[in-house]
Amino acid sequence: MNKGGLSTVVTTVIMIALVVAAIAIIWAFVDQLIKTNTEKSKSCSNIYGKITINNRYTCYNSTSKEFMFSVKIGDIDIDELLVSISGDMNSKSFKLDNNGISIAALKNTTGSSIVKLPGKNGGSTYIYNMTEGGFSGKPDSIELAPIINKNQCEISDSLSEIDDCSLLV
């Protein structure tokens, strides 16, 4: 009996089994990576023009040192909205959610310090006290980035020219 021939067959079967196992492990990793990235891109794919800054109600009051900004949400459900205000070589970011939260230096137009995200097809105007927020002057810009299904999307709208509120009257 030829034992060398049997050993070659066993070695070949073991090599094939190792290759199949390696392919299965790599495929499981790649498949999970593809699913995760697909879900993230799917949740953020339809936001263009649906989360905007309402320029008509966005301005800086140099007398009170308050920055008023208005956010409009279109026909889209979002979990949170990341708002970034920049100016004076400084930047502040905060998240608005659907439940309501107290954020330092921020209030809604009724004067309440509990602020929340506008609902679907709605809008809200907020007042940010620049002095309390650590700024010494007018903001340079504001940016909005939605968070949908726990995924932060790209910036949906921004404004880099902030008017003085006295000019909008």
Biotite code that builds the C-alpha atoms (Angstrom):
import biotite.structure as struc

atoms = struc.array([
    struc.Atom([0.000, 0.000, 0.000], chain_id="A", res_id=1, res_name="MET", atom_name="CA", element="C"),
    struc.Atom([1.287, 3.514, -0.924], chain_id="A", res_id=2, res_name="ASN", atom_name="CA", element="C"),
    struc.Atom([1.093, 5.696, 2.204], chain_id="A", res_id=3, res_name="LYS", atom_name="CA", element="C"),
    struc.Atom([2.655, 8.681, 0.393], chain_id="A", res_id=4, res_name="GLY", atom_name="CA", element="C"),
    struc.Atom([-0.316, 8.923, -1.991], chain_id="A", res_id=5, res_name="GLY", atom_name="CA", element="C"),
    struc.Atom([-2.834, 8.946, 0.846], chain_id="A", res_id=6, res_name="LEU", atom_name="CA", element="C"),
    struc.Atom([-0.877, 11.663, 2.634], chain_id="A", res_id=7, res_name="SER", atom_name="CA", element="C"),
    struc.Atom([-0.995, 13.878, -0.470], chain_id="A", res_id=8, res_name="THR", atom_name="CA", element="C"),
    struc.Atom([-4.792, 13.514, -0.717], chain_id="A", res_id=9, res_name="VAL", atom_name="CA", element="C"),
    struc.Atom([-5.237, 14.366, 2.994], chain_id="A", res_id=10, res_name="VAL", atom_name="CA", element="C"),
    struc.Atom([-2.934, 17.382, 2.652], chain_id="A", res_id=11, res_name="THR", atom_name="CA", element="C"),
    struc.Atom([-4.856, 18.614, -0.389], chain_id="A", res_id=12, res_name="THR", atom_name="CA", element="C"),
    struc.Atom([-8.220, 18.253, 1.420], chain_id="A", res_id=13, res_name="VAL", atom_name="CA", element="C"),
    struc.Atom([-6.863, 20.123, 4.465], chain_id="A", res_id=14, res_name="ILE", atom_name="CA", element="C"),
    struc.Atom([-5.503, 22.941, 2.229], chain_id="A", res_id=15, res_name="MET", atom_name="CA", element="C"),
    struc.Atom([-8.857, 23.260, 0.453], chain_id="A", res_id=16, res_name="ILE", atom_name="CA", element="C"),
    struc.Atom([-10.676, 23.369, 3.831], chain_id="A", res_id=17, res_name="ALA", atom_name="CA", element="C"),
    struc.Atom([-8.306, 26.108, 5.090], chain_id="A", res_id=18, res_name="LEU", atom_name="CA", element="C"),
    struc.Atom([-8.829, 28.202, 1.964], chain_id="A", res_id=19, res_name="VAL", atom_name="CA", element="C"),
    struc.Atom([-12.632, 27.852, 2.223], chain_id="A", res_id=20, res_name="VAL", atom_name="CA", element="C"),
    struc.Atom([-12.513, 28.793, 5.936], chain_id="A", res_id=21, res_name="ALA", atom_name="CA", element="C"),
    struc.Atom([-10.305, 31.836, 5.182], chain_id="A", res_id=22, res_name="ALA", atom_name="CA", element="C"),
    struc.Atom([-12.678, 32.967, 2.432], chain_id="A", res_id=23, res_name="ILE", atom_name="CA", element="C"),
    struc.Atom([-15.670, 32.564, 4.777], chain_id="A", res_id=24, res_name="ALA", atom_name="CA", element="C"),
    struc.Atom([-13.994, 34.653, 7.517], chain_id="A", res_id=25, res_name="ILE", atom_name="CA", element="C"),
    struc.Atom([-12.965, 37.399, 5.084], chain_id="A", res_id=26, res_name="ILE", atom_name="CA", element="C"),
    struc.Atom([-16.438, 37.444, 3.480], chain_id="A", res_id=27, res_name="TRP", atom_name="CA", element="C"),
    struc.Atom([-18.146, 37.795, 6.866], chain_id="A", res_id=28, res_name="ALA", atom_name="CA", element="C"),
    struc.Atom([-15.978, 40.833, 7.653], chain_id="A", res_id=29, res_name="PHE", atom_name="CA", element="C"),
    struc.Atom([-16.422, 42.451, 4.221], chain_id="A", res_id=30, res_name="VAL", atom_name="CA", element="C"),
    struc.Atom([-20.175, 41.757, 4.191], chain_id="A", res_id=31, res_name="ASP", atom_name="CA", element="C"),
    struc.Atom([-20.633, 43.448, 7.592], chain_id="A", res_id=32, res_name="GLN", atom_name="CA", element="C"),
    struc.Atom([-18.543, 46.427, 6.433], chain_id="A", res_id=33, res_name="LEU", atom_name="CA", element="C"),
    struc.Atom([-20.625, 46.794, 3.264], chain_id="A", res_id=34, res_name="ILE", atom_name="CA", element="C"),
    struc.Atom([-23.920, 46.563, 5.180], chain_id="A", res_id=35, res_name="LYS", atom_name="CA", element="C"),
    struc.Atom([-22.822, 49.178, 7.722], chain_id="A", res_id=36, res_name="THR", atom_name="CA", element="C"),
    struc.Atom([-21.693, 51.655, 5.062], chain_id="A", res_id=37, res_name="ASN", atom_name="CA", element="C"),
    struc.Atom([-24.794, 51.034, 2.947], chain_id="A", res_id=38, res_name="THR", atom_name="CA", element="C"),
    struc.Atom([-27.107, 51.716, 5.911], chain_id="A", res_id=39, res_name="GLU", atom_name="CA", element="C"),
    struc.Atom([-25.234, 54.921, 6.743], chain_id="A", res_id=40, res_name="LYS", atom_name="CA", element="C"),
    struc.Atom([-25.329, 56.234, 3.189], chain_id="A", res_id=41, res_name="SER", atom_name="CA", element="C"),
    struc.Atom([-28.998, 55.243, 2.836], chain_id="A", res_id=42, res_name="LYS", atom_name="CA", element="C"),
    struc.Atom([-30.037, 57.201, 5.940], chain_id="A", res_id=43, res_name="SER", atom_name="CA", element="C"),
    struc.Atom([-28.234, 60.354, 4.750], chain_id="A", res_id=44, res_name="CYS", atom_name="CA", element="C"),
    struc.Atom([-28.980, 60.089, 1.034], chain_id="A", res_id=45, res_name="SER", atom_name="CA", element="C"),
    struc.Atom([-32.185, 62.082, 0.870], chain_id="A", res_id=46, res_name="ASN", atom_name="CA", element="C"),
    struc.Atom([-31.437, 65.190, 2.958], chain_id="A", res_id=47, res_name="ILE", atom_name="CA", element="C"),
    struc.Atom([-30.597, 67.730, 0.258], chain_id="A", res_id=48, res_name="TYR", atom_name="CA", element="C"),
    struc.Atom([-32.731, 70.835, 0.721], chain_id="A", res_id=49, res_name="GLY", atom_name="CA", element="C"),
    struc.Atom([-34.737, 69.328, 3.585], chain_id="A", res_id=50, res_name="LYS", atom_name="CA", element="C"),
    struc.Atom([-32.828, 70.814, 6.537], chain_id="A", res_id=51, res_name="ILE", atom_name="CA", element="C"),
    struc.Atom([-32.209, 74.504, 5.972], chain_id="A", res_id=52, res_name="THR", atom_name="CA", element="C"),
    struc.Atom([-31.414, 77.793, 7.647], chain_id="A", res_id=53, res_name="ILE", atom_name="CA", element="C"),
    struc.Atom([-34.187, 80.321, 7.145], chain_id="A", res_id=54, res_name="ASN", atom_name="CA", element="C"),
    struc.Atom([-32.174, 83.419, 6.137], chain_id="A", res_id=55, res_name="ASN", atom_name="CA", element="C"),
    struc.Atom([-35.124, 85.721, 6.755], chain_id="A", res_id=56, res_name="ARG", atom_name="CA", element="C"),
    struc.Atom([-34.996, 85.064, 10.508], chain_id="A", res_id=57, res_name="TYR", atom_name="CA", element="C"),
    struc.Atom([-31.251, 84.583, 10.921], chain_id="A", res_id=58, res_name="THR", atom_name="CA", element="C"),
    struc.Atom([-29.329, 87.652, 12.057], chain_id="A", res_id=59, res_name="CYS", atom_name="CA", element="C"),
    struc.Atom([-27.104, 89.175, 14.746], chain_id="A", res_id=60, res_name="TYR", atom_name="CA", element="C"),
    struc.Atom([-28.342, 91.853, 17.140], chain_id="A", res_id=61, res_name="ASN", atom_name="CA", element="C"),
    struc.Atom([-25.253, 93.948, 17.956], chain_id="A", res_id=62, res_name="SER", atom_name="CA", element="C"),
    struc.Atom([-27.069, 95.776, 20.773], chain_id="A", res_id=63, res_name="THR", atom_name="CA", element="C"),
    struc.Atom([-28.084, 92.694, 22.765], chain_id="A", res_id=64, res_name="SER", atom_name="CA", element="C"),
    struc.Atom([-25.164, 90.542, 21.479], chain_id="A", res_id=65, res_name="LYS", atom_name="CA", element="C"),
    struc.Atom([-27.636, 87.852, 20.471], chain_id="A", res_id=66, res_name="GLU", atom_name="CA", element="C"),
    struc.Atom([-27.526, 85.671, 17.383], chain_id="A", res_id=67, res_name="PHE", atom_name="CA", element="C"),
    struc.Atom([-30.961, 84.656, 16.167], chain_id="A", res_id=68, res_name="MET", atom_name="CA", element="C"),
    struc.Atom([-31.144, 81.716, 13.782], chain_id="A", res_id=69, res_name="PHE", atom_name="CA", element="C"),
    struc.Atom([-34.057, 79.865, 12.274], chain_id="A", res_id=70, res_name="SER", atom_name="CA", element="C"),
    struc.Atom([-34.061, 76.201, 11.261], chain_id="A", res_id=71, res_name="VAL", atom_name="CA", element="C"),
    struc.Atom([-36.561, 74.604, 8.904], chain_id="A", res_id=72, res_name="LYS", atom_name="CA", element="C"),
    struc.Atom([-37.055, 70.837, 8.649], chain_id="A", res_id=73, res_name="ILE", atom_name="CA", element="C"),
    struc.Atom([-38.769, 69.496, 5.541], chain_id="A", res_id=74, res_name="GLY", atom_name="CA", element="C"),
    struc.Atom([-40.359, 66.132, 4.854], chain_id="A", res_id=75, res_name="ASP", atom_name="CA", element="C"),
    struc.Atom([-37.743, 64.069, 6.697], chain_id="A", res_id=76, res_name="ILE", atom_name="CA", element="C"),
    struc.Atom([-37.385, 62.419, 10.097], chain_id="A", res_id=77, res_name="ASP", atom_name="CA", element="C"),
    struc.Atom([-34.155, 63.197, 11.933], chain_id="A", res_id=78, res_name="ILE", atom_name="CA", element="C"),
    struc.Atom([-32.974, 62.181, 15.409], chain_id="A", res_id=79, res_name="ASP", atom_name="CA", element="C"),
    struc.Atom([-30.760, 65.161, 16.206], chain_id="A", res_id=80, res_name="GLU", atom_name="CA", element="C"),
    struc.Atom([-29.328, 68.246, 14.565], chain_id="A", res_id=81, res_name="LEU", atom_name="CA", element="C"),
    struc.Atom([-25.728, 69.327, 15.100], chain_id="A", res_id=82, res_name="LEU", atom_name="CA", element="C"),
    struc.Atom([-25.511, 73.126, 15.054], chain_id="A", res_id=83, res_name="VAL", atom_name="CA", element="C"),
    struc.Atom([-22.073, 74.799, 14.801], chain_id="A", res_id=84, res_name="SER", atom_name="CA", element="C"),
    struc.Atom([-21.568, 78.536, 15.280], chain_id="A", res_id=85, res_name="ILE", atom_name="CA", element="C"),
    struc.Atom([-18.186, 80.067, 14.422], chain_id="A", res_id=86, res_name="SER", atom_name="CA", element="C"),
    struc.Atom([-16.693, 83.487, 15.032], chain_id="A", res_id=87, res_name="GLY", atom_name="CA", element="C"),
    struc.Atom([-13.835, 85.320, 16.795], chain_id="A", res_id=88, res_name="ASP", atom_name="CA", element="C"),
    struc.Atom([-11.470, 82.392, 16.141], chain_id="A", res_id=89, res_name="MET", atom_name="CA", element="C"),
    struc.Atom([-13.900, 80.372, 18.249], chain_id="A", res_id=90, res_name="ASN", atom_name="CA", element="C"),
    struc.Atom([-16.472, 77.695, 17.522], chain_id="A", res_id=91, res_name="SER", atom_name="CA", element="C"),
    struc.Atom([-19.332, 76.225, 19.538], chain_id="A", res_id=92, res_name="LYS", atom_name="CA", element="C"),
    struc.Atom([-21.366, 73.169, 18.638], chain_id="A", res_id=93, res_name="SER", atom_name="CA", element="C"),
    struc.Atom([-24.437, 71.677, 20.234], chain_id="A", res_id=94, res_name="PHE", atom_name="CA", element="C"),
    struc.Atom([-27.094, 69.120, 19.399], chain_id="A", res_id=95, res_name="LYS", atom_name="CA", element="C"),
    struc.Atom([-30.819, 69.737, 19.260], chain_id="A", res_id=96, res_name="LEU", atom_name="CA", element="C"),
    struc.Atom([-33.022, 66.681, 19.754], chain_id="A", res_id=97, res_name="ASP", atom_name="CA", element="C"),
    struc.Atom([-36.724, 65.833, 19.719], chain_id="A", res_id=98, res_name="ASN", atom_name="CA", element="C"),
    struc.Atom([-37.071, 65.593, 23.510], chain_id="A", res_id=99, res_name="ASN", atom_name="CA", element="C"),
    struc.Atom([-35.905, 69.061, 24.518], chain_id="A", res_id=100, res_name="GLY", atom_name="CA", element="C"),
    struc.Atom([-32.694, 69.956, 26.282], chain_id="A", res_id=101, res_name="ILE", atom_name="CA", element="C"),
    struc.Atom([-31.177, 72.893, 28.118], chain_id="A", res_id=102, res_name="SER", atom_name="CA", element="C"),
    struc.Atom([-28.107, 74.285, 26.341], chain_id="A", res_id=103, res_name="ILE", atom_name="CA", element="C"),
    struc.Atom([-26.042, 77.089, 27.852], chain_id="A", res_id=104, res_name="ALA", atom_name="CA", element="C"),
    struc.Atom([-26.599, 80.470, 26.152], chain_id="A", res_id=105, res_name="ALA", atom_name="CA", element="C"),
    struc.Atom([-29.425, 79.118, 23.951], chain_id="A", res_id=106, res_name="LEU", atom_name="CA", element="C"),
    struc.Atom([-33.160, 79.740, 24.261], chain_id="A", res_id=107, res_name="LYS", atom_name="CA", element="C"),
    struc.Atom([-36.168, 79.668, 22.007], chain_id="A", res_id=108, res_name="ASN", atom_name="CA", element="C"),
    struc.Atom([-38.125, 82.753, 20.992], chain_id="A", res_id=109, res_name="THR", atom_name="CA", element="C"),
    struc.Atom([-40.555, 82.338, 23.892], chain_id="A", res_id=110, res_name="THR", atom_name="CA", element="C"),
    struc.Atom([-37.623, 82.736, 26.289], chain_id="A", res_id=111, res_name="GLY", atom_name="CA", element="C"),
    struc.Atom([-37.579, 79.117, 27.434], chain_id="A", res_id=112, res_name="SER", atom_name="CA", element="C"),
    struc.Atom([-34.153, 77.583, 28.016], chain_id="A", res_id=113, res_name="SER", atom_name="CA", element="C"),
    struc.Atom([-35.531, 74.155, 27.041], chain_id="A", res_id=114, res_name="ILE", atom_name="CA", element="C"),
    struc.Atom([-34.991, 73.906, 23.301], chain_id="A", res_id=115, res_name="VAL", atom_name="CA", element="C"),
    struc.Atom([-35.846, 71.112, 20.929], chain_id="A", res_id=116, res_name="LYS", atom_name="CA", element="C"),
    struc.Atom([-35.637, 70.209, 17.298], chain_id="A", res_id=117, res_name="LEU", atom_name="CA", element="C"),
    struc.Atom([-38.432, 71.388, 15.008], chain_id="A", res_id=118, res_name="PRO", atom_name="CA", element="C"),
    struc.Atom([-40.745, 68.586, 13.943], chain_id="A", res_id=119, res_name="GLY", atom_name="CA", element="C"),
    struc.Atom([-41.128, 67.186, 10.453], chain_id="A", res_id=120, res_name="LYS", atom_name="CA", element="C"),
    struc.Atom([-42.293, 69.940, 8.063], chain_id="A", res_id=121, res_name="ASN", atom_name="CA", element="C"),
    struc.Atom([-41.759, 72.543, 10.777], chain_id="A", res_id=122, res_name="GLY", atom_name="CA", element="C"),
    struc.Atom([-39.419, 75.273, 11.834], chain_id="A", res_id=123, res_name="GLY", atom_name="CA", element="C"),
    struc.Atom([-38.097, 76.963, 14.962], chain_id="A", res_id=124, res_name="SER", atom_name="CA", element="C"),
    struc.Atom([-36.155, 80.088, 15.726], chain_id="A", res_id=125, res_name="THR", atom_name="CA", element="C"),
    struc.Atom([-33.508, 80.130, 18.440], chain_id="A", res_id=126, res_name="TYR", atom_name="CA", element="C"),
    struc.Atom([-31.596, 82.897, 20.203], chain_id="A", res_id=127, res_name="ILE", atom_name="CA", element="C"),
    struc.Atom([-27.952, 82.322, 21.113], chain_id="A", res_id=128, res_name="TYR", atom_name="CA", element="C"),
    struc.Atom([-26.367, 84.780, 23.557], chain_id="A", res_id=129, res_name="ASN", atom_name="CA", element="C"),
    struc.Atom([-22.909, 85.297, 22.052], chain_id="A", res_id=130, res_name="MET", atom_name="CA", element="C"),
    struc.Atom([-21.397, 86.751, 25.247], chain_id="A", res_id=131, res_name="THR", atom_name="CA", element="C"),
    struc.Atom([-22.596, 83.840, 27.406], chain_id="A", res_id=132, res_name="GLU", atom_name="CA", element="C"),
    struc.Atom([-21.386, 81.458, 24.689], chain_id="A", res_id=133, res_name="GLY", atom_name="CA", element="C"),
    struc.Atom([-17.830, 82.799, 24.862], chain_id="A", res_id=134, res_name="GLY", atom_name="CA", element="C"),
    struc.Atom([-17.841, 85.073, 21.812], chain_id="A", res_id=135, res_name="PHE", atom_name="CA", element="C"),
    struc.Atom([-16.970, 88.752, 21.848], chain_id="A", res_id=136, res_name="SER", atom_name="CA", element="C"),
    struc.Atom([-18.636, 89.766, 18.591], chain_id="A", res_id=137, res_name="GLY", atom_name="CA", element="C"),
    struc.Atom([-20.674, 88.830, 15.572], chain_id="A", res_id=138, res_name="LYS", atom_name="CA", element="C"),
    struc.Atom([-20.690, 85.206, 14.383], chain_id="A", res_id=139, res_name="PRO", atom_name="CA", element="C"),
    struc.Atom([-18.935, 84.407, 11.115], chain_id="A", res_id=140, res_name="ASP", atom_name="CA", element="C"),
    struc.Atom([-20.995, 81.367, 10.157], chain_id="A", res_id=141, res_name="SER", atom_name="CA", element="C"),
    struc.Atom([-23.502, 78.725, 11.148], chain_id="A", res_id=142, res_name="ILE", atom_name="CA", element="C"),
    struc.Atom([-23.680, 75.120, 9.896], chain_id="A", res_id=143, res_name="GLU", atom_name="CA", element="C"),
    struc.Atom([-26.314, 72.402, 10.268], chain_id="A", res_id=144, res_name="LEU", atom_name="CA", element="C"),
    struc.Atom([-25.576, 68.665, 10.114], chain_id="A", res_id=145, res_name="ALA", atom_name="CA", element="C"),
    struc.Atom([-28.399, 66.176, 10.773], chain_id="A", res_id=146, res_name="PRO", atom_name="CA", element="C"),
    struc.Atom([-28.017, 62.923, 12.655], chain_id="A", res_id=147, res_name="ILE", atom_name="CA", element="C"),
    struc.Atom([-30.239, 60.178, 11.267], chain_id="A", res_id=148, res_name="ILE", atom_name="CA", element="C"),
    struc.Atom([-30.340, 56.617, 12.637], chain_id="A", res_id=149, res_name="ASN", atom_name="CA", element="C"),
    struc.Atom([-27.319, 57.438, 14.835], chain_id="A", res_id=150, res_name="LYS", atom_name="CA", element="C"),
    struc.Atom([-25.290, 58.448, 11.747], chain_id="A", res_id=151, res_name="ASN", atom_name="CA", element="C"),
    struc.Atom([-24.028, 62.009, 11.413], chain_id="A", res_id=152, res_name="GLN", atom_name="CA", element="C"),
    struc.Atom([-24.627, 63.206, 7.879], chain_id="A", res_id=153, res_name="CYS", atom_name="CA", element="C"),
    struc.Atom([-22.709, 65.861, 6.001], chain_id="A", res_id=154, res_name="GLU", atom_name="CA", element="C"),
    struc.Atom([-23.517, 69.537, 6.436], chain_id="A", res_id=155, res_name="ILE", atom_name="CA", element="C"),
    struc.Atom([-26.984, 70.111, 5.010], chain_id="A", res_id=156, res_name="SER", atom_name="CA", element="C"),
    struc.Atom([-26.915, 73.930, 5.078], chain_id="A", res_id=157, res_name="ASP", atom_name="CA", element="C"),
    struc.Atom([-24.625, 76.747, 6.127], chain_id="A", res_id=158, res_name="SER", atom_name="CA", element="C"),
    struc.Atom([-24.620, 80.513, 6.170], chain_id="A", res_id=159, res_name="LEU", atom_name="CA", element="C"),
    struc.Atom([-21.433, 82.540, 6.134], chain_id="A", res_id=160, res_name="SER", atom_name="CA", element="C"),
    struc.Atom([-22.823, 86.052, 5.812], chain_id="A", res_id=161, res_name="GLU", atom_name="CA", element="C"),
    struc.Atom([-24.734, 86.984, 8.950], chain_id="A", res_id=162, res_name="ILE", atom_name="CA", element="C"),
    struc.Atom([-26.758, 90.184, 8.617], chain_id="A", res_id=163, res_name="ASP", atom_name="CA", element="C"),
    struc.Atom([-27.352, 92.690, 11.388], chain_id="A", res_id=164, res_name="ASP", atom_name="CA", element="C"),
    struc.Atom([-30.958, 92.387, 12.659], chain_id="A", res_id=165, res_name="CYS", atom_name="CA", element="C"),
    struc.Atom([-31.457, 96.149, 12.394], chain_id="A", res_id=166, res_name="SER", atom_name="CA", element="C"),
    struc.Atom([-30.964, 95.878, 8.613], chain_id="A", res_id=167, res_name="LEU", atom_name="CA", element="C"),
    struc.Atom([-33.786, 93.330, 8.257], chain_id="A", res_id=168, res_name="LEU", atom_name="CA", element="C"),
    struc.Atom([-36.567, 95.592, 9.563], chain_id="A", res_id=169, res_name="VAL", atom_name="CA", element="C"),
])
